[in-house]
Amino acid sequence: MATNAQLVSVFEERAENLSENELITWTVLSDVEKQIVKKLTGPGAKLISGPRGSGKSTLLKIAFYELLKDHAALPVYVNFSKALALEPLFHTSANATEIFRQWVLAKIIVGLKESCEKWGVALPPNIDGVAEDARKYIVGLETGRPPTSSLALSPSGVSDLIRLMAQQCQVGRTVLLLDDAAHAFSVLQQREFFEVFRELRSREISAKAAIYPGVTSFSPSFQVGHEAEEIQAWIRVDSDNYLASMHQIAEKRFPELRRKIGAPYEEVVDILALASFGLPRGFVNMVSEVVDSIDLEVAVRKAVTDAISSNSDAVATQFSNIADKLPRFANYIKLGIDLELTARAAFREFNRSKELGGKTATLGLSEPWNPELDRVLRFMEYAGLLRRIEDLSKGVKGNYQRYMIHYARIVSTNALFLGKNYKIGAISAALRKPLAHALIKTKPDTLLGKNYAATCTLALPSCPSCGSARMTEQQKFCMNCGEELRSASVYLELLKAPVKKLSIPPRKVEALESAGIATVGQLLSDENHRFRKPGSSIGPVWTKRILNVAEEFVSV
């Protein structure tokens, strides 16, 4: 019988929270992912790109542990997920950009010390003192306290410290593995980060950073492709070895799963793997929900379809939550929601008359279109709601950009048109090997209406004094009353968000609310976990999962 602590680890979805032994034991790398790890451990600057849950942290941590073991280079792993906690400073501090830069460099110094300690190499007293000052600086900023002391770190100075410690460790180079490096930072934060990234890299220091599609802003002097190679981490769900890799993950991480599911085990794993849309975190999440349901004596078919629906809702919520983290793009997110809705309706109509082998979840959008739609599509790809694949050229008939829509969204809304009482095996039969020529070819105007581009405007807050509309994002004073215009802190607004905004099942939301936890801020500040009480449906596994979701909601 597994202990509560073991179960919490087994169902942990975020690689950064796993121990080295757990990560190595439970991770299965495809040939493509092995090549990515090779690039991450080698020389040269790299940007590893993919939506949430695509495995970027896993690949970075595996690269970190491989370098620690091989002693081929000094690896420094740093996670910047709490960057959004610094965002209020950009509304109150005149030197917020410099504070942010010091925070980034301080995190690297602390990561350097931790790596050296793993090799049994102590920092010289003067450098150790800097590392301790950096640690205190970080703790203060990430807990909402303005720094009481200043640091005087510079990229060149940090580079010198890194080179010195690499020599102490008897290696010729250092690899910086920078996780959660650019996501919902403010534009100023992102650009400052990539300036630091550019200044740190050298022949002896290779910087690798995890980024997200659609929301990353690079500094004017940072050119992707020239400054760093971009690597895609997202596994193609229709690739040859995809299902085999997911089966290996299931076998390694959930050895009891076959016994619990019984005869339909192979089929169930196939379905959950397809419904995860190439995102390992979604797969682990669905498997854990199926296990929960089976333990409650829910029929396997219902357990599987309920898990897919939960994953579908989580993806949709993740996309809609972008409007909370990047409120100026709320209108773009609304248009994306409309696009996905009309696309699913089109799939349902297309698939109505198709046999299982001829159904599709691929959309072909005819070019050209309004440039604003590109940003909408990138936001959708960031959330994992869709994925762009190879373009389709029809010669004189035009060119189509092809997009696969998240399979959980397609399945849970019956866009495959499988009927009311279909066997769950029909899901894998329809999605396992989609025909290349089976797609819906249409125009954005057809799905969204001819005037859709007019809705792609920035949602700027009005004047708090007279209510007049703000004309531009850079406007400092109201053109009507002259009042100074300030933007609300995104981070503080996220803390005020209701818990129903989190990507967790409704019954868990009800349990939190019945325990008096109404907002995300209340949940994160509840150190005693008062929502964990008999009959609340929230045990140790779900406690950890809910807190992870809440922390991710207010992080990058």
C-alpha positions as CSV (number, residue, x, y, z in Angstrom):
1,M,0.0,0.0,0.0
2,A,1.5,3.4,-1.1
3,T,1.8,6.1,1.6
4,N,0.2,9.5,1.2
5,A,3.7,11.0,0.5
6,Q,4.3,8.4,-2.2
7,L,0.9,9.1,-3.8
8,V,1.6,12.9,-3.8
9,S,4.9,12.3,-5.7
10,V,3.3,9.8,-8.2
11,F,0.6,12.2,-9.2
12,E,2.9,15.3,-9.2
13,E,2.6,16.9,-12.7
14,R,5.3,19.5,-12.5
15,A,8.9,18.3,-13.2
16,E,10.4,21.1,-11.1
17,N,8.8,19.6,-8.0
18,L,10.2,16.0,-8.5
19,S,13.4,14.7,-7.0
20,E,16.2,13.5,-9.2
21,N,15.4,9.9,-8.6
22,E,11.7,10.4,-9.3
23,L,12.4,12.3,-12.5
24,I,14.9,9.8,-13.9
25,T,12.8,6.8,-12.9
26,W,9.5,8.0,-14.3
27,T,10.7,9.9,-17.5
28,V,10.8,8.3,-20.9
29,L,12.5,10.2,-23.6
30,S,11.8,9.8,-27.3
31,D,14.6,10.0,-29.8
32,V,13.7,13.6,-30.6
33,E,13.8,14.5,-26.9
34,K,17.1,12.8,-26.5
35,Q,18.5,15.1,-29.2
36,I,17.0,18.1,-27.4
37,V,18.8,17.1,-24.1
38,K,22.0,16.7,-26.1
39,K,21.6,20.3,-27.3
40,L,20.8,21.5,-23.8
41,T,24.0,19.9,-22.4
42,G,26.1,21.1,-25.3
43,P,27.6,24.5,-26.3
44,G,25.6,27.4,-27.8
45,A,22.6,29.4,-26.7
46,K,19.2,27.7,-27.0
47,L,15.6,28.6,-26.5
48,I,13.3,25.7,-25.8
49,S,9.8,26.5,-26.7
50,G,6.4,24.9,-26.0
51,P,3.1,25.5,-24.1
52,R,2.6,24.7,-20.5
53,G,2.9,21.0,-19.7
54,S,4.9,20.2,-22.9
55,G,7.9,18.9,-21.0
56,K,10.3,21.9,-21.0
57,S,11.1,21.7,-17.3
58,T,11.6,17.9,-17.6
59,L,14.1,18.3,-20.4
60,L,16.0,21.1,-18.6
61,K,16.1,19.1,-15.3
62,I,17.3,16.0,-17.1
63,A,20.0,18.0,-18.8
64,F,21.0,19.4,-15.4
65,Y,21.3,16.0,-13.8
66,E,23.2,14.5,-16.7
67,L,25.8,17.3,-16.5
68,L,26.1,16.9,-12.7
69,K,26.7,13.2,-13.3
70,D,29.1,13.4,-16.3
71,H,31.0,16.4,-14.9
72,A,31.3,17.6,-18.5
73,A,30.3,21.2,-17.6
74,L,29.1,23.1,-14.6
75,P,25.3,23.1,-14.8
76,V,23.3,25.9,-13.1
77,Y,19.5,25.4,-13.0
78,V,17.4,28.4,-12.2
79,N,13.6,28.7,-12.1
80,F,12.1,32.1,-12.7
81,S,8.4,31.1,-12.1
82,K,7.9,33.7,-9.4
83,A,8.7,36.7,-11.6
84,L,5.2,37.9,-11.6
85,A,5.5,38.6,-7.8
86,L,7.8,41.4,-8.8
87,E,5.3,43.0,-11.2
88,P,3.8,45.4,-8.6
89,L,7.2,47.1,-8.4
90,F,6.8,48.3,-11.9
91,H,3.8,50.4,-10.7
92,T,5.5,51.8,-7.6
93,S,9.2,51.9,-8.1
94,A,11.1,54.2,-10.4
95,N,14.0,51.8,-10.6
96,A,11.9,48.6,-11.0
97,T,13.8,47.5,-14.1
98,E,17.1,47.6,-12.3
99,I,15.6,45.7,-9.3
100,F,14.3,43.1,-11.7
101,R,17.8,42.8,-13.3
102,Q,19.4,42.3,-9.9
103,W,16.8,39.6,-9.1
104,V,17.6,37.7,-12.3
105,L,21.4,37.9,-11.6
106,A,20.8,37.0,-7.9
107,K,18.9,33.9,-8.8
108,I,21.8,32.8,-11.0
109,I,24.3,33.4,-8.2
110,V,22.3,31.3,-5.8
111,G,21.9,28.6,-8.4
112,L,25.6,28.6,-9.0
113,K,26.3,28.1,-5.2
114,E,23.8,25.2,-5.1
115,S,25.4,23.4,-8.1
116,C,28.9,23.8,-6.6
117,E,27.7,22.4,-3.3
118,K,26.4,19.3,-5.2
119,W,29.9,18.7,-6.3
120,G,31.4,19.3,-2.9
121,V,33.0,22.6,-3.9
122,A,32.7,25.5,-1.5
123,L,32.5,29.1,-2.7
124,P,35.3,31.4,-1.5
125,P,34.2,33.4,1.5
126,N,33.8,36.7,-0.5
127,I,31.7,35.0,-3.1
128,D,29.7,33.1,-0.5
129,G,28.9,36.4,1.1
130,V,27.5,37.7,-2.2
131,A,25.4,34.5,-2.6
132,E,23.9,35.0,0.9
133,D,23.1,38.6,0.2
134,A,21.5,37.5,-3.1
135,R,19.4,34.8,-1.3
136,K,18.1,37.4,1.1
137,Y,17.4,39.8,-1.7
138,I,15.4,37.1,-3.6
139,V,13.3,36.1,-0.5
140,G,12.4,39.7,0.2
141,L,11.3,40.5,-3.4
142,E,9.3,37.2,-3.9
143,T,7.4,37.7,-0.6
144,G,6.3,41.2,-1.6
145,R,8.8,43.2,0.5
146,P,10.8,46.0,-1.2
147,P,14.5,45.3,-0.9
148,T,16.1,46.8,2.2
149,S,19.6,46.5,0.8
150,S,20.9,46.9,-2.7
151,L,22.9,44.6,-4.8
152,A,25.5,45.7,-7.3
153,L,25.5,42.7,-9.7
154,S,26.3,43.1,-13.4
155,P,26.2,40.5,-16.2
156,S,30.0,40.8,-16.6
157,G,30.6,40.5,-12.9
158,V,28.4,37.4,-12.7
159,S,30.1,35.9,-15.7
160,D,33.5,36.4,-14.0
161,L,32.2,34.6,-10.9
162,I,30.8,31.7,-13.0
163,R,34.1,31.3,-14.8
164,L,36.0,31.3,-11.5
165,M,33.8,28.6,-10.0
166,A,34.0,26.5,-13.2
167,Q,37.8,26.6,-12.7
168,Q,37.4,25.6,-9.1
169,C,35.2,22.7,-10.2
170,Q,37.8,21.8,-12.9
171,V,35.6,22.1,-15.9
172,G,36.0,24.3,-18.9
173,R,32.5,25.6,-19.4
174,T,29.2,26.3,-17.7
175,V,25.6,25.7,-18.8
176,L,22.9,28.0,-17.5
177,L,19.5,26.2,-17.6
178,L,16.9,29.0,-17.1
179,D,13.4,27.7,-16.6
180,D,10.2,29.6,-16.9
181,A,12.3,32.3,-18.5
182,A,9.7,34.3,-20.4
183,H,5.9,34.0,-20.2
184,A,3.7,36.5,-18.4
185,F,6.4,38.9,-17.5
186,S,5.6,42.5,-18.4
187,V,7.1,43.4,-21.8
188,L,9.8,45.4,-19.9
189,Q,10.7,42.4,-17.8
190,Q,11.0,40.1,-20.8
191,R,13.1,42.5,-22.7
192,E,15.4,43.1,-19.7
193,F,15.7,39.4,-19.2
194,F,16.9,38.7,-22.7
195,E,19.4,41.6,-22.5
196,V,20.9,39.8,-19.5
197,F,20.7,36.5,-21.4
198,R,22.6,38.0,-24.3
199,E,25.2,39.6,-22.1
200,L,25.9,36.4,-20.1
201,R,26.5,34.1,-23.0
202,S,30.1,33.5,-24.2
203,R,32.3,30.7,-25.3
204,E,32.6,29.4,-21.7
205,I,29.0,30.1,-20.7
206,S,26.1,28.5,-22.6
207,A,22.7,29.9,-21.7
208,K,19.5,27.8,-22.4
209,A,16.1,29.3,-21.6
210,A,12.5,27.9,-21.6
211,I,10.1,30.2,-23.4
212,Y,6.5,30.0,-24.5
213,P,5.0,30.7,-27.9
214,G,2.9,33.8,-28.5
215,V,3.7,35.9,-25.4
216,T,7.4,36.4,-25.4
217,S,8.9,39.8,-26.1
218,F,12.6,40.0,-27.0
219,S,14.8,43.0,-26.6
220,P,15.5,45.0,-29.8
221,S,19.0,43.7,-29.9
222,F,18.0,40.0,-29.4
223,Q,17.4,38.2,-32.7
224,V,16.1,34.6,-32.4
225,G,18.1,32.4,-34.7
226,H,21.1,34.7,-34.5
227,E,21.4,35.1,-30.7
228,A,20.0,31.7,-29.9
229,E,18.6,28.6,-31.7
230,E,15.0,27.9,-31.0
231,I,14.0,24.3,-30.2
232,Q,10.5,22.9,-30.1
233,A,9.7,20.7,-27.1
234,W,6.1,19.9,-27.9
235,I,5.7,16.2,-29.0
236,R,3.7,15.7,-32.2
237,V,0.7,13.5,-31.3
238,D,0.7,12.0,-34.7
239,S,4.4,11.0,-34.7
240,D,5.4,7.4,-35.1
241,N,6.7,6.7,-31.6
242,Y,4.3,8.9,-29.7
243,L,1.9,6.3,-28.3
244,A,4.7,3.9,-27.5
245,S,6.5,6.6,-25.4
246,M,3.3,7.4,-23.5
247,H,2.7,3.7,-22.8
248,Q,6.2,3.6,-21.3
249,I,5.4,6.6,-19.1
250,A,2.3,4.9,-17.9
251,E,4.1,1.6,-17.1
252,K,6.9,3.4,-15.3
253,R,4.9,5.9,-13.3
254,F,1.7,4.0,-12.7
255,P,2.7,0.3,-12.3
256,E,-0.7,-0.5,-10.7
257,L,-2.7,1.1,-13.6
258,R,-2.9,-2.1,-15.7
259,R,-4.4,-4.1,-12.7
260,K,-6.9,-1.3,-11.9
261,I,-8.2,-0.9,-15.5
262,G,-8.1,-4.5,-16.5
263,A,-8.7,-5.7,-20.1
264,P,-9.2,-2.3,-21.8
265,Y,-5.8,-1.0,-20.4
266,E,-4.0,-0.7,-23.8
267,E,-7.0,1.1,-25.3
268,V,-7.5,3.4,-22.4
269,V,-3.8,4.5,-22.4
270,D,-4.0,5.1,-26.1
271,I,-7.1,7.3,-25.6
272,L,-5.6,9.3,-22.8
273,A,-2.3,9.8,-24.6
274,L,-4.2,11.1,-27.7
275,A,-6.4,13.3,-25.5
276,S,-3.4,14.8,-23.9
277,F,-2.4,16.3,-27.3
278,G,1.3,15.6,-26.8
279,L,1.4,17.4,-23.4
280,P,2.8,14.9,-20.8
281,R,1.4,16.9,-17.9
282,G,-2.1,16.6,-19.2
283,F,-1.6,12.8,-19.6
284,V,-0.4,12.4,-16.0
285,N,-3.3,14.5,-14.8
286,M,-5.9,12.4,-16.7
287,V,-4.4,9.1,-15.6
288,S,-4.6,10.3,-11.9
289,E,-8.3,11.3,-12.4
290,V,-9.0,7.9,-13.9
291,V,-7.4,6.1,-10.9
292,D,-9.4,8.3,-8.5
293,S,-12.6,7.4,-10.3
294,I,-11.9,3.7,-10.4
295,D,-11.1,3.7,-6.7
296,L,-14.6,5.2,-6.2
297,E,-16.0,2.3,-8.3
298,V,-16.8,4.4,-11.3
299,A,-17.1,2.4,-14.6
300,V,-13.9,2.6,-16.7
301,R,-15.7,4.2,-19.7
302,K,-17.1,7.0,-17.6
303,A,-13.8,7.5,-15.7
304,V,-12.0,8.0,-19.1
305,T,-14.6,10.3,-20.6
306,D,-14.8,12.4,-17.4
307,A,-11.0,12.7,-17.3
308,I,-11.0,13.9,-20.9
309,S,-13.7,16.4,-20.2
310,S,-11.7,17.7,-17.2
311,N,-8.6,18.1,-19.3
312,S,-10.6,19.8,-22.0
313,D,-12.0,22.3,-19.4
314,A,-8.5,22.9,-18.0
315,V,-7.1,23.8,-21.5
316,A,-10.0,26.2,-22.1
317,T,-9.6,27.8,-18.7
318,Q,-5.9,28.2,-19.3
319,F,-6.6,30.0,-22.5
320,S,-9.3,32.3,-21.0
321,N,-7.0,33.1,-18.0
322,I,-4.5,34.8,-20.4
323,A,-6.9,37.7,-20.3
324,D,-6.3,37.9,-16.5
325,K,-2.5,37.9,-16.9
326,L,-2.4,40.0,-20.0
327,P,-5.6,42.1,-19.6
328,R,-4.7,44.4,-22.5
329,F,-5.2,41.4,-24.8
330,A,-8.6,40.4,-23.5
331,N,-10.3,41.2,-26.9
332,Y,-7.8,38.9,-28.6
333,I,-8.6,36.1,-26.2
334,K,-12.3,36.5,-26.8
335,L,-11.8,36.2,-30.5
336,G,-9.8,33.1,-30.0
337,I,-12.6,31.6,-27.9
338,D,-15.0,32.4,-30.8
339,L,-12.6,30.9,-33.3
340,E,-12.3,27.6,-31.4
341,L,-16.1,27.4,-31.0
342,T,-16.9,27.9,-34.7
343,A,-14.1,25.6,-35.7
344,R,-15.5,22.8,-33.5
345,A,-18.9,23.3,-35.0
346,A,-17.4,23.0,-38.5
347,F,-15.6,19.8,-37.4
348,R,-18.9,18.4,-36.1
349,E,-20.6,19.1,-39.5
350,F,-17.7,17.7,-41.5
351,N,-17.3,14.5,-39.4
352,R,-21.1,13.8,-39.4
353,S,-20.9,11.8,-42.7
354,K,-17.3,10.4,-42.3
355,E,-16.3,6.9,-41.3
356,L,-13.9,6.6,-38.3
357,G,-10.8,6.6,-40.5
358,G,-11.9,9.7,-42.3
359,K,-12.7,12.0,-39.5
360,T,-10.5,15.1,-38.8
361,A,-9.4,17.6,-36.1
362,T,-7.3,19.6,-38.5
363,L,-8.2,23.1,-39.8
364,G,-6.8,24.7,-42.9
365,L,-7.0,28.5,-42.9
366,S,-6.7,30.1,-46.3
367,E,-4.2,32.9,-46.6
368,P,-3.9,35.9,-46.6
369,W,-5.6,37.3,-43.5
370,N,-5.5,40.2,-41.1
371,P,-2.1,40.3,-39.2
372,E,-4.0,40.6,-35.9
373,L,-5.2,37.1,-36.3
374,D,-1.6,35.9,-36.0
375,R,-1.4,37.1,-32.4
376,V,-4.7,35.3,-31.6
377,L,-3.4,32.1,-33.0
378,R,-0.1,32.4,-31.1
379,F,-2.0,32.9,-27.9
380,M,-4.0,29.8,-28.7
381,E,-0.8,27.8,-29.4
382,Y,0.7,29.1,-26.1
383,A,-2.2,27.6,-24.2
384,G,-2.0,24.4,-26.1
385,L,-5.4,24.9,-27.6
386,L,-4.2,24.4,-31.1
387,R,-0.9,23.5,-32.9
388,R,0.3,24.7,-36.2
389,I,1.6,21.9,-38.5
390,E,2.9,21.9,-42.1
391,D,1.3,24.4,-44.5
392,L,-0.7,23.1,-47.4
393,S,-0.1,24.5,-50.9
394,K,-2.9,24.2,-53.4
395,G,-1.1,26.0,-56.2
396,V,-3.3,28.6,-57.9
397,K,-6.0,27.7,-55.4
398,G,-3.9,29.3,-52.6
399,N,-2.0,28.4,-49.5
400,Y,-3.5,27.1,-46.2
401,Q,-2.0,27.2,-42.7
402,R,-2.9,24.0,-41.0
403,Y,-3.8,23.8,-37.3
404,M,-4.6,20.7,-35.2
405,I,-7.2,21.5,-32.5
406,H,-6.6,20.0,-29.0
407,Y,-8.0,16.5,-29.1
408,A,-9.5,16.7,-25.7
409,R,-11.6,19.7,-26.8
410,I,-12.6,17.8,-30.0
411,V,-13.6,14.6,-28.1
412,S,-15.4,16.2,-25.1
413,T,-17.6,18.3,-27.3
414,N,-18.4,15.4,-29.7
415,A,-16.8,17.3,-32.6
416,L,-15.8,13.9,-34.0
417,F,-19.5,13.0,-34.2
418,L,-19.2,9.5,-32.8
419,G,-22.8,9.3,-31.7
420,K,-24.3,9.1,-28.2
421,N,-23.3,5.6,-27.0
422,Y,-20.1,5.1,-28.8
423,K,-17.5,2.7,-27.6
424,I,-14.4,4.5,-26.2
425,G,-12.2,2.6,-28.7
426,A,-13.8,4.8,-31.4
427,I,-11.9,7.7,-30.1
428,S,-8.5,6.2,-30.8
429,A,-9.7,4.7,-34.1
430,A,-10.7,8.3,-35.2
431,L,-7.6,10.1,-34.0
432,R,-4.7,7.6,-34.1
433,K,-3.6,8.1,-37.7
434,P,-5.5,11.0,-39.3
435,L,-5.5,11.1,-43.0
436,A,-3.2,13.9,-44.3
437,H,-5.9,15.1,-46.8
438,A,-8.7,15.0,-44.3
439,L,-9.1,18.6,-43.1
440,I,-11.5,21.5,-43.2
441,K,-10.4,24.2,-45.7
442,T,-11.9,27.5,-44.9
443,K,-11.3,31.3,-44.6
444,P,-11.0,33.2,-41.3
445,D,-13.8,35.4,-42.5
446,T,-16.1,32.4,-42.8
447,L,-15.5,31.4,-39.2
448,L,-15.4,34.8,-37.6
449,G,-17.2,37.2,-39.9
450,K,-15.8,39.8,-42.3
451,N,-15.3,42.4,-39.6
452,Y,-13.5,40.2,-37.0
453,A,-10.3,42.4,-37.2
454,A,-12.2,45.4,-35.8
455,T,-12.5,43.5,-32.5
456,C,-8.7,43.1,-32.2
457,T,-8.1,46.2,-30.1
458,L,-6.2,46.6,-26.9
459,A,-8.4,46.6,-23.8
460,L,-7.0,49.6,-22.1
461,P,-8.3,50.7,-18.7
462,S,-10.2,54.0,-18.7
463,C,-9.4,57.0,-16.6
464,P,-10.2,56.2,-12.9
465,S,-11.3,59.8,-12.4
466,C,-13.6,60.7,-15.3
467,G,-14.0,57.4,-17.1
468,S,-12.6,58.6,-20.4
469,A,-11.1,56.0,-22.7
470,R,-7.4,55.7,-22.9
471,M,-6.2,56.3,-26.4
472,T,-2.8,54.4,-26.4
473,E,-1.0,52.0,-24.0
474,Q,1.8,54.6,-23.5
475,Q,-0.6,57.4,-22.5
476,K,0.4,58.8,-19.1
477,F,-2.4,61.4,-18.5
478,C,-6.1,61.6,-19.3
479,M,-6.8,63.7,-22.3
480,N,-10.1,64.8,-20.7
481,C,-9.3,65.7,-17.1
482,G,-5.6,65.5,-16.9
483,E,-5.5,62.8,-14.2
484,E,-2.4,60.6,-14.1
485,L,-3.2,57.2,-15.6
486,R,-1.9,54.1,-13.8
487,S,-2.4,50.5,-14.6
488,A,-3.4,48.1,-11.9
489,S,-1.0,45.4,-10.8
490,V,-1.7,42.1,-12.7
491,Y,-0.2,40.1,-9.8
492,L,-2.4,41.7,-7.2
493,E,-5.4,41.3,-9.3
494,L,-4.6,37.6,-9.8
495,L,-4.5,37.2,-6.0
496,K,-8.0,38.6,-5.8
497,A,-9.3,36.2,-8.5
498,P,-12.0,33.7,-7.3
499,V,-10.9,30.1,-6.9
500,K,-13.3,29.1,-9.7
501,K,-10.8,30.6,-12.1
502,L,-8.4,27.7,-11.3
503,S,-8.2,24.7,-13.6
504,I,-9.7,22.3,-11.1
505,P,-12.9,20.3,-11.0
506,P,-16.1,22.1,-9.9
507,R,-16.5,19.8,-6.8
508,K,-13.0,20.9,-5.6
509,V,-14.0,24.5,-6.0
510,E,-17.1,23.9,-4.0
511,A,-15.0,22.2,-1.3
512,L,-12.7,25.2,-1.1
513,E,-15.6,27.7,-1.0
514,S,-17.4,25.7,1.7
515,A,-14.2,26.0,3.8
516,G,-14.2,29.8,3.4
517,I,-11.5,29.9,0.7
518,A,-13.0,32.3,-1.9
519,T,-9.9,33.8,-3.6
520,V,-6.6,32.6,-4.9
521,G,-4.8,34.8,-2.4
522,Q,-6.7,33.2,0.5
523,L,-5.8,29.7,-0.8
524,L,-2.1,30.5,-1.1
525,S,-1.9,32.2,2.3
526,D,-3.8,29.3,4.1
527,E,-0.7,27.6,5.6
528,N,-2.8,25.2,7.7
529,H,-4.8,24.0,4.7
530,R,-8.1,24.3,6.5
531,F,-10.0,23.1,3.4
532,R,-8.6,19.6,4.2
533,K,-11.3,18.3,6.5
534,P,-13.3,15.0,6.6
535,G,-15.7,14.7,3.8
536,S,-14.3,17.6,1.8
537,S,-13.1,15.4,-1.2
538,I,-9.7,17.0,-0.9
539,G,-7.0,14.6,0.4
540,P,-3.2,15.0,0.3
541,V,-2.9,14.3,-3.4
542,W,-5.5,16.9,-4.4
543,T,-4.2,19.4,-1.8
544,K,-0.8,19.4,-3.5
545,R,-2.4,19.5,-6.9
546,I,-4.6,22.5,-6.1
547,L,-1.8,24.4,-4.5
548,N,0.3,23.7,-7.6
549,V,-2.4,25.1,-9.9
550,A,-2.8,28.2,-7.7
551,E,0.9,28.8,-7.6
552,E,1.0,28.4,-11.4
553,F,-1.9,30.8,-11.8
554,V,0.0,33.6,-10.2
555,S,3.4,32.7,-11.7
556,V,4.9,33.0,-15.1
